[in-house]
C-alpha cells in the first residue's frame, strides 16, 4: 500500500491549490481526481463563463456605439463564440496537464502522485481508488476533501440538458436560443441573463421569487443591474412561484403564480435552472471515517477547514461557505498549512473580494449597507457617482458608483466597499488589504492614485468622509452623498 503525507480528493481549484501547497513543504502528495483537473474553475464555470461574458460585453459595447450612429448591429455567430470558449479552456487545460506531468518526473523528484478515479474512505487514513474497473488502496496521514459541487435540481422538473439546462450544460448549446427562461435571480442566473441579453439574439426571462434580484446585495446595486437588464429587453418575473416546467415539442413551457392569485403560462426555446449548487459528497464513504455533516446537514461540518476527525479537512464548495474559486484556493492552502502546523492563525473571510459579471460589473469586499442595517451596526457611508470620475467620462461609461462603509467613530476604519461600473473589479484589492490591516480612511485619502483611473473614485470617497473632497456634496447632491446609518436611520452628514 502506497503511503502519503497528504491525500487530496478532488482536483478543482481548492484541491489543486492544496496539492501545490503540500509540495511547497516537501510533502509526499497524492491528488485524486475522477474527471478533469481544474474542475468548475475551468470547465462549465469560472473560466468558460467569464470568457462568454467578455465576448458578450464587447459585442454590447460595440453595438452601443454603432447602432446609435445609425449603423447595422454587429453580430457574432455562436460557433465563433464557442470556438473562443474552447480555446480558452484548452489553454488552461494544457497548462494544468503539462504542470502535473512535469511534477511527476524524476527531474522534479516526483513531487506529485496523480491518480485518476473515484476516491472512497475505508477508514480515517485509507482511501480506495476506483478507476475503469480497477481498485487500489492508499494511506494518508492527512486527507483533504475538495470534491466540489454540482447544480441543484428542482423536484419534479427534469433537466434533459437539451431544452432544460443547468450551468454545467448551457454553454454546450448549438446556437443562440431565440428565447431563454432562467430560474433563479442570484449571481449565476443574473450573469447568464446579462451575457445572452448582451448578444442581442435571445429574449431572456428571469423567474425571481422575491421582489428584487440579487436580494443579498444593497438595493441600489440590484436596482441598477435590474434596470439595465430590463433596458436590454429582459423580463423579470418578480414575486413569482414556478408551478410547473415541462419540455413540449422541443420547447419549454412554464407556469407561474403570483401573490395576487394570477397565473401565466409562457413558452420559450430553452430553460436554465440556476437555484444554487450542492456538494459532491455522495459515495465518499465518510461514515467509514466518522466524518460528520454540518448542523444544517447540507455540507461537511468543519472548524477552520478541519472536520471532526483531526486529520481530515473539508475545503471549497463542500465546506458550504463562499463558493468561489479564490476562496476555495485559500481554504485549500490554509488546510495544508494547518495540517503541517505552519499556520499562524484562523482563516478570515472578512476581506474576500468578489466580482459579479453583470452589466455593469459589480465588485465587493467586506460588509454592505444592508448587512449593517439588519444587524444594527452604526456606520458612516459615502457614495461617489461614476459621472464625476475623469476616467469614466473619458471611457464614456459613466453609469455606476463607489460606496464605502466605515466605522461610525473618529477612526473611521474601513468595513466594506461596493463598486458597480466599468473596471469595478480592478478597484477592490487595495481596500481589501486595508480591511485586513484594520486601516482607517486616512490611508486612502493620502495615496497618490494614477490619473486618470477609475480608482480615483475611492480616493474621492475617502476625502468626502474627511471633508476635503475635490467636488462638494452640497453642490452635486445627486452625484455625491455622505450619511450615517444608526438603528436603521439614515442621517446626512454635513459636508461642504
Phi and psi in degrees as a GROMACS rama.xvg file:
@    title "Ramachandran Plot"
@    xaxis  label "Phi"
@    yaxis  label "Psi"
@TYPE xy
-70.5669  139.799  UNK-2
-118.845  141.37  UNK-3
-134.193  153.697  UNK-4
-71.9408  -31.6741  UNK-5
-147.174  126.965  UNK-6
-115.771  134.616  UNK-7
-122.396  124.779  UNK-8
-95.432  104.583  UNK-9
114.91  127.384  UNK-10
-110.759  29.9709  UNK-11
-78.1339  -165.2  UNK-12
-54.8346  -45.0296  UNK-13
-68.9652  -46.5715  UNK-14
-65.9811  -41.7084  UNK-15
-66.5768  -41.7489  UNK-16
-61.9562  -39.6245  UNK-17
-63.6847  -42.2857  UNK-18
-61.8126  -43.3227  UNK-19
-67.2956  -33.9162  UNK-20
-70.2021  -35.4452  UNK-21
-62.7403  -39.4036  UNK-22
-64.7499  -35.9062  UNK-23
-54.0817  -35.3201  UNK-24
-90.6849  6.29509  UNK-25
71.8361  24.8926  UNK-26
-87.3748  155.002  UNK-27
-82.9312  114.68  UNK-28
-117.277  135.458  UNK-29
-118.72  119.852  UNK-30
-107.7  123.087  UNK-31
-112.394  124.245  UNK-32
-136.271  128.476  UNK-33
-75.9701  -29.2867  UNK-34
-128.176  -86.2954  UNK-35
-131.86  130.84  UNK-36
-61.8132  136.263  UNK-37
108.024  -27.3402  UNK-38
51.6908  -146.01  UNK-39
-72.7137  -6.11211  UNK-40
-68.4139  -19.8427  UNK-41
-119.034  -53.8914  UNK-42
-96.0595  134.583  UNK-43
51.2888  32.8403  UNK-44
-158.392  -128.466  UNK-45
-54.1151  -56.0103  UNK-46
-69.4741  -48.9676  UNK-47
-65.7882  -44.147  UNK-48
-69.9205  -33.4517  UNK-49
-76.2529  -27.454  UNK-50
-64.1673  -41.8446  UNK-51
-61.7795  -41.9202  UNK-52
-64.3952  -43.1467  UNK-53
-59.0058  -46.2751  UNK-54
-62.5838  -45.778  UNK-55
-64.6183  -36.7342  UNK-56
-66.4142  -39.2697  UNK-57
-65.6139  -41.9504  UNK-58
-61.142  -45.5515  UNK-59
-63.782  -41.9219  UNK-60
-65.2253  -41.8409  UNK-61
-61.527  -45.3195  UNK-62
-68.4483  -32.2186  UNK-63
-60.7509  -31.4095  UNK-64
-82.1957  -50.1891  UNK-65
-82.0824  -33.545  UNK-66
-67.2264  -36.5035  UNK-67
-66.2518  -18.8586  UNK-68
-98.2335  12.7144  UNK-69
85.172  7.71155  UNK-70
-89.6609  161.941  UNK-71
-68.896  148.553  UNK-72
-66.6743  137.709  UNK-73
-80.1153  135.915  UNK-74
-131.265  147.329  UNK-75
-122.998  126.925  UNK-76
-61.1125  146.841  UNK-77
-60.3883  -33.2876  UNK-78
-62.903  -32.469  UNK-79
-73.6132  -35.5951  UNK-80
-61.6982  -49.105  UNK-81
-62.8653  -38.1318  UNK-82
-62.0105  -43.1262  UNK-83
-64.6921  -42.2597  UNK-84
-62.4001  -45.9191  UNK-85
-60.728  -39.028  UNK-86
-65.254  -42.0814  UNK-87
-63.9708  -44.8665  UNK-88
-63.8647  -43.3422  UNK-89
-62.3311  -40.7879  UNK-90
-59.386  -45.4655  UNK-91
-70.166  -41.4254  UNK-92
-59.0298  -42.0619  UNK-93
-63.6107  -39.6004  UNK-94
-61.7675  -46.577  UNK-95
-61.9094  -45.8422  UNK-96
-60.1148  -48.0165  UNK-97
-63.7509  -40.852  UNK-98
-61.7634  -47.2838  UNK-99
-64.2012  -43.9636  UNK-100
-61.8334  -41.782  UNK-101
-67.9567  -37.062  UNK-102
-66.781  -19.4768  UNK-103
-94.9074  0.352458  UNK-104
-83.4458  161.647  UNK-105
-61.8873  -39.1741  UNK-106
-63.3106  -24.9036  UNK-107
-101.631  16.8703  UNK-108
61.7486  25.8562  UNK-109
46.6712  52.9793  UNK-110
-63.5151  -27.2039  UNK-111
-127.008  137.512  UNK-112
-110.577  118.453  UNK-113
-109.972  130.289  UNK-114
-124.533  128.547  UNK-115
-89.2126  133.598  UNK-116
147.395  -177.038  UNK-117
-98.0365  130.115  UNK-118
-99.0503  141.879  UNK-119
-142.162  133.658  UNK-120
-68.6586  132.206  UNK-121
-102.747  -28.3979  UNK-122
-157.803  -173.387  UNK-123
-71.5813  -9.73006  UNK-124
-122.799  -12.4846  UNK-125
-108.398  134.794  UNK-126
-124.357  128.339  UNK-127
-94.2513  127.457  UNK-128
-106.326  123.092  UNK-129
-114.29  127.8  UNK-130
-151.322  118.696  UNK-131
49.1951  47.3259  UNK-132
85.2619  -4.59652  UNK-133
-104.443  153.707  UNK-134
-133.47  145.93  UNK-135
-150.528  157.333  UNK-136
-119.176  133.666  UNK-137
-122.526  156.296  UNK-138
-116.129  137.385  UNK-139
-133.42  135.388  UNK-140
-66.0855  -41.322  UNK-141
-129.421  143.917  UNK-142
-131.936  134.311  UNK-143
-116.136  128.082  UNK-144
-94.3248  117.695  UNK-145
-140.495  52.6933  UNK-146
-87.8807  3.74358  UNK-147
72.0143  -158.016  UNK-148
-145.494  176.019  UNK-149
-142.84  162.394  UNK-150
-60.3052  140.026  UNK-151
-78.2825  137.758  UNK-152
-95.249  162.57  UNK-153
-107.438  127.457  UNK-154
-53.7183  138.687  UNK-155
71.3905  7.27216  UNK-156
-118.24  121.527  UNK-157
-94.5324  118.423  UNK-158
-85.5581  103.545  UNK-159
-85.9393  -6.6195  UNK-160
62.9302  18.7481  UNK-161
-118.619  -49.7902  UNK-162
-110.512  -38.8019  UNK-163
-105.344  113.649  UNK-164
-116.332  170.861  UNK-165
-123.093  177.582  UNK-166
-65.5929  -16.6435  UNK-167
-79.103  -18.9029  UNK-168
-125.02  -7.3027  UNK-169
-62.0636  -31.2395  UNK-170
-82.3115  -2.97842  UNK-171
-94.769  6.9603  UNK-172
-66.8386  161.064  UNK-173
-87.7107  -20.914  UNK-174
-160.795  169.225  UNK-175
-59.5843  130.518  UNK-176
-72.1724  144.061  UNK-177
-66.2673  -31.5033  UNK-178
-148.206  149.057  UNK-179
-147.629  127.867  UNK-180
-105.81  135.121  UNK-181
-113.006  121.719  UNK-182
-92.831  108.9  UNK-183
118.556  128.148  UNK-184
-113.846  32.8549  UNK-185
-86.5467  -159.864  UNK-186
-62.6713  -52.1413  UNK-187
-62.4638  -45.0962  UNK-188
-61.4045  -45.0807  UNK-189
-69.1267  -32.2415  UNK-190
-65.123  -45.9969  UNK-191
-68.4047  -33.3725  UNK-192
-61.836  -41.042  UNK-193
-62.5868  -48.336  UNK-194
-61.5794  -51.289  UNK-195
-69.8762  -33.161  UNK-196
-72.4131  -29.8482  UNK-197
-61.0318  -39.9159  UNK-198
-68.8599  -23.4953  UNK-199
73.5638  19.644  UNK-200
-112.461  -5.51257  UNK-201
-131.707  131.088  UNK-202
-81.1559  119.314  UNK-203
-109.411  137.451  UNK-204
-121.398  144.089  UNK-205
-123.588  130.055  UNK-206
-96.3867  115.082  UNK-207
-118.144  116.813  UNK-208
-69.5965  -21.3202  UNK-209
-106.08  -175.724  UNK-210
-84.7197  -6.84226  UNK-211
-152.841  150.383  UNK-212
-71.7544  164.328  UNK-213
46.6562  56.2497  UNK-214
-64.967  -16.6072  UNK-215
-80.5786  -11.4386  UNK-216
-99.1048  166.058  UNK-217
-61.1912  148.604  UNK-218
-62.4203  -35.0883  UNK-219
-67.2378  -29.0844  UNK-220
-73.0005  -52.7444  UNK-221
-65.1528  -33.2691  UNK-222
-66.5725  -40.677  UNK-223
-66.5714  -41.9001  UNK-224
-62.7012  -45.9511  UNK-225
-62.5645  -42.5959  UNK-226
-60.809  -42.6536  UNK-227
-66.8513  -39.5783  UNK-228
-62.6892  -45.0609  UNK-229
-65.5743  -34.841  UNK-230
-65.8495  -23.0593  UNK-231
-91.6496  8.39352  UNK-232
94.5169  6.272  UNK-233
-76.5642  133.352  UNK-234
-98.4878  123.012  UNK-235
-106.208  116.157  UNK-236
-84.5842  91.8618  UNK-237
-75.7371  150.581  UNK-238
51.2162  39.205  UNK-239
-106.346  140.278  UNK-240
-108.638  129.949  UNK-241
-82.5364  112.162  UNK-242
-85.0092  -38.8333  UNK-243
-159.479  157.076  UNK-244
-151.222  123.985  UNK-245
-140.338  154.12  UNK-246
-89.4355  125.747  UNK-247
-135.777  120.375  UNK-248
52.2615  47.8275  UNK-249
62.5817  22.5855  UNK-250
-129.981  176.627  UNK-251
-121.02  126.81  UNK-252
-110.776  131.659  UNK-253
-134.428  150.233  UNK-254
-122.024  134.279  UNK-255
-118.343  149.2  UNK-256
-124.895  153.842  UNK-257
-126.537  160.863  UNK-258
-56.1394  -26.5277  UNK-259
-82.3818  3.51483  UNK-260
93.5272  -8.86818  UNK-261
-75.7173  159.74  UNK-262
-138.253  158.251  UNK-263
-149.695  148.542  UNK-264
-118.1  130.378  UNK-265
-132.07  143.728  UNK-266
-113.672  136.272  UNK-267
-135.829  171.175  UNK-268
-79.6357  -39.9364  UNK-269
-136.886  158.813  UNK-270
-131.842  144.883  UNK-271
-120.875  118.999  UNK-272
-86.6537  120.318  UNK-273
-141.724  69.9564  UNK-274
-115.391  20.0678  UNK-275
117.066  -175.041  UNK-276
-133.887  156.176  UNK-277
-124.893  148.96  UNK-278
-71.1802  147.33  UNK-279
-87.0789  86.3344  UNK-280
-126.224  -0.231425  UNK-281
-68.6712  150.459  UNK-282
62.5319  18.597  UNK-283
-85.0881  -12.0615  UNK-284
65.9898  34.6682  UNK-285
-61.4838  -29.2923  UNK-286
-63.7903  -26.7264  UNK-287
-69.8847  -23.1284  UNK-288
-101.504  -7.47745  UNK-289
81.7826  18.9781  UNK-290
-76.0142  132.122  UNK-291
-101.117  153.137  UNK-292
-82.6995  169.909  UNK-293
-67.3161  170.858  UNK-294
-60.6815  -33.6748  UNK-295
-79.65  -13.5524  UNK-296
74.8764  15.379  UNK-297
-101.55  -22.6593  UNK-298
-140.314  171.425  UNK-299
-71.4071  132.153  UNK-300
-74.1615  137.212  UNK-301
-152.78  159.263  UNK-302
-125.766  107.414  UNK-303
56.4671  46.4111  UNK-304
79.914  -14.53  UNK-305
-91.0612  132.313  UNK-306
-79.2874  -174.144  UNK-307
-69.3565  -12.6183  UNK-308
-98.3842  116.441  UNK-309
-54.5933  -28.9472  UNK-310
-98.5808  7.24075  UNK-311
-119.768  134.344  UNK-312
-124.459  154.741  UNK-313
-127.749  124.866  UNK-314
-136.476  161.827  UNK-315
74.6905  -149.905  UNK-316
-61.4797  -27.086  UNK-317
-70.3059  -15.7164  UNK-318
-86.3981  -11.9365  UNK-319
77.7187  17.4612  UNK-320
-94.739  -123.045  UNK-321
-91.3331  116.919  UNK-322
-84.7542  74.431  UNK-323
-131.264  151.476  UNK-324
-58.0284  -48.4097  UNK-325
-65.5508  -33.8762  UNK-326
-69.7283  -43.3963  UNK-327
-59.2669  -42.1747  UNK-328
-63.5453  -43.4765  UNK-329
-62.6627  -43.7602  UNK-330
-63.4165  -41.85  UNK-331
-61.1591  -45.9604  UNK-332
-65.6911  -40.8804  UNK-333
-63.6607  -41.7695  UNK-334
-61.5289  -41.0561  UNK-335
-65.1438  -43.738  UNK-336
-61.0689  -40.1119  UNK-337
-67.2395  -41.0714  UNK-338
-62.0661  -35.867  UNK-339
-105.985  21.4775  UNK-340
56.6298  42.0784  UNK-341
-120.32  10.1215  UNK-342
-85.3953  140.832  UNK-343
-93.3831  -12.0979  UNK-344
174.834  174.779  UNK-345
-67.0995  153.822  UNK-346
-72.9064  134.089  UNK-347
-108.307  137.152  UNK-348
-106.628  9.37239  UNK-349
-69.6974  -25.2652  UNK-350
-123.182  37.1237  UNK-351
-74.5808  125.641  UNK-352
-86.8318  135.487  UNK-353
-130.556  153.175  UNK-354
-129.401  135.95  UNK-355
-111.656  120.012  UNK-356
-85.4967  81.1357  UNK-357
-117.883  -162.21  UNK-358
-131.531  100.014  UNK-359
-79.9246  171.094  UNK-360
-68.1353  154.227  UNK-361
-123.92  130.378  UNK-362
-122.568  145.215  UNK-363
-147.149  154.56  UNK-364
-154.538  142.831  UNK-365
72.435  -161.81  UNK-366
-84.4346  158.75  UNK-367
-110.708  177.63  UNK-368
-64.1753  -39.4196  UNK-369
-60.0627  -42.5523  UNK-370
-63.1897  -42.3961  UNK-371
-61.9754  -40.9995  UNK-372
-68.0235  -43.2665  UNK-373
-67.0241  -28.7126  UNK-374
-108.705  12.6661  UNK-375
51.8453  47.5906  UNK-376
-95.5574  116.476  UNK-377
-72.1178  126.142  UNK-378
-143.895  167.892  UNK-379
-112.738  141.905  UNK-380
-131.017  137.221  UNK-381
-129.924  139.815  UNK-382
-128.717  135.866  UNK-383
-127.881  124.531  UNK-384
-75.8884  145.914  UNK-385
-59.9592  -25.7059  UNK-386
-66.4602  -11.4301  UNK-387
-107.146  11.5688  UNK-388
-101.874  124.78  UNK-389
-57.302  -42.8113  UNK-390
-65.262  -39.1191  UNK-391
-64.0096  -38.5787  UNK-392
-64.8598  -43.8595  UNK-393
-62.5609  -37.4182  UNK-394
-78.398  -10.6742  UNK-395
60.1703  37.4909  UNK-396
-130.418  74.1229  UNK-397
-99.1397  11.9505  UNK-398
-90.164  125.073  UNK-399
137.157  -179.008  UNK-400
-162.247  160.016  UNK-401
-101.701  142.169  UNK-402
-137.501  122.302  UNK-403
-118.683  136.712  UNK-404
-114.635  129.048  UNK-405
-130.617  165.499  UNK-406
-65.1285  148.143  UNK-407
-89.0704  64.54  UNK-408
-152.028  -176.118  UNK-409
-66.6169  -29.2834  UNK-410
-71.8504  -35.6836  UNK-411
50.0628  58.2406  UNK-412
-72.9779  142.909  UNK-413
-76.1245  128.378  UNK-414
-109.14  -27.3096  UNK-415
-175.367  164.203  UNK-416
-149.389  145.076  UNK-417
-126.961  135.516  UNK-418
-130.106  129.279  UNK-419
-128.067  120.565  UNK-420
150.845  178.133  UNK-421
-59.6258  137.986  UNK-422
64.3758  20.0451  UNK-423
-56.2855  -38.7352  UNK-424
-66.8871  -22.5546  UNK-425
-83.8  -6.91319  UNK-426
-102.614  4.60942  UNK-427
-102.452  -27.7306  UNK-428
-64.57  -41.1455  UNK-429
-60.6829  -39.9915  UNK-430
-69.0004  -35.9576  UNK-431
-59.476  -41.4652  UNK-432
-64.5173  -41.6469  UNK-433
-66.2886  -34.639  UNK-434
-63.8007  -44.7412  UNK-435
-60.0773  -37.7465  UNK-436
-82.597  -6.49522  UNK-437
66.0181  33.5762  UNK-438
-81.1886  159.247  UNK-439
-92.8246  174.474  UNK-440
-66.3887  -20.69  UNK-441
-56.4204  -38.4643  UNK-442
-60.2744  -37.3438  UNK-443
-73.7482  -38.6662  UNK-444
-65.7507  -32.4491  UNK-445
-93.0379  -9.43994  UNK-446
-65.828  145.892  UNK-447
-94.6668  102.986  UNK-448
-81.3725  152.117  UNK-449
-65.9295  148.349  UNK-450
-130.347  138.06  UNK-451
-84.0745  139.463  UNK-452
-148.983  155.866  UNK-453
-63.8222  -33.8077  UNK-454
-66.86  -10.0525  UNK-455
-62.6281  -21.202  UNK-456
-64.2556  -32.0644  UNK-457
-64.9437  -45.5798  UNK-458
-62.7015  -39.3914  UNK-459
-66.7635  -33.558  UNK-460
-60.1236  -47.8779  UNK-461
-61.6523  -42.4952  UNK-462
-65.9713  -35.556  UNK-463
-62.2817  -42.442  UNK-464
-63.6244  -30.4353  UNK-465
-93.6468  5.82051  UNK-466
61.3541  39.617  UNK-467
-142.526  40.5365  UNK-468
-78.2311  159.906  UNK-469
-68.328  -52.076  UNK-470
-96.8242  143.121  UNK-471
-98.8533  131.313  UNK-472
-65.0524  -24.2742  UNK-473
-70.116  -18.9076  UNK-474
-94.6697  -51.4473  UNK-475
-99.0649  65.9701  UNK-476
-64.8759  -26.3841  UNK-477
-84.8351  -8.74617  UNK-478
-117.471  -19.9971  UNK-479
-131.516  137.021  UNK-480
-148.256  148.489  UNK-481
-146.545  122.821  UNK-482
-151.881  160.341  UNK-483
-98.8593  153.517  UNK-484
-128.246  107.896  UNK-485
-132.989  124.755  UNK-486
52.4247  39.0554  UNK-487
78.1073  2.23864  UNK-488
-105.77  126.446  UNK-489
-91.4469  129.638  UNK-490
-128.154  119.18  UNK-491
-59.0939  136.635  UNK-492
-90.9804  132.675  UNK-493
-68.4714  117.631  UNK-494
-135.41  148.693  UNK-495
